[in-house]
Amino acid sequence: MKVLTEGRIAGAAMDVGRAPDQMPSLELAGLPNVIATPHVGGLTPPASESQAMDTVHQVEALVKGEVPPGAANLDRWTRRP
């Protein structure tokens, strides 16, 4: 918070959840150079559809013995085709 109040950084934007560790303090959220928005971007119909289809494409690739799109830690993958 000190970097915001001292102007060492211009501002902060936060994606806020419901859990206590995902919420800014009232003091932090009240700063004029802080934007805190609820974590709801994934709840829109287009986002939900996109997430569902991504999962379908990843499973489809695995069933075909292919690397799924967006695979993480590919260098550690042990089920290579």
N, C-alpha and C positions, 0 to 999 in steps of 0.2 A: 504494500500500500504506500510505503514511503516514496517509491519511485514515481507514483502517480501524483501524490501531493506536492512533491518537489519539482515536478515537471521534467524529470529525467526521461520519462516516456510520455508520449502525447495522450494516450488513453488506453482503455482496455474494453474488450467485448467478451462477454461470457455466455456460454450455453449452460443454463441453470437447470438442475434436476430437483427432485423432491427430497432426496436423502440429505441429511444435515451436512455431509461433507461435499455436497454439490451446490450449496447455496453460499453466496457471498454474505458477509456480515452486513448489517444495516448501514454501518459506517462506510464500508466499501461501496455498496450499491448506491449510496446517496451522493457519491462524488459526481461532479458535473461532467467529468471526462470518462465515466464508466457507463457502459450499456450492458444490461443484464436481461436476457430474454429466456423464456421457458423452452425447454427441450421438447418441442412439438413438431419439428420439421419432418420427422419420419412418420407422422400420423396422417399426412395428407393422402388421399386416394392414389395419386400418381406415385408417391414415394413408396407406399405399401405394395403397389403392383410391381414396381421396379425391383424392390427387395425380394418379392416372391419369385419373380422371373429369374433374377440372378441366382437364387438357390436352385431353381429347376435346371438352369444351364450348367451349374457346377456339378450337380448330381449326374446329369446326362453325360458330361465329360468323364466323370469317374467311372460310370458304367461302361463307357466305350474304351476305358483304359487310357484316357488322355489326361493331360494336365488341365485342371479346371481353370477357367478364366479368373484372374485375380489371385492366383495361388500365392500364399505367403510362405516364406522360409523354404523356398523350392530346393535349396541346396541340402536340406535335411529330409526331404521327402523319401520315404522308404518303399512306397508302393508304386514305383515307376513302371510304366508299361514295358 
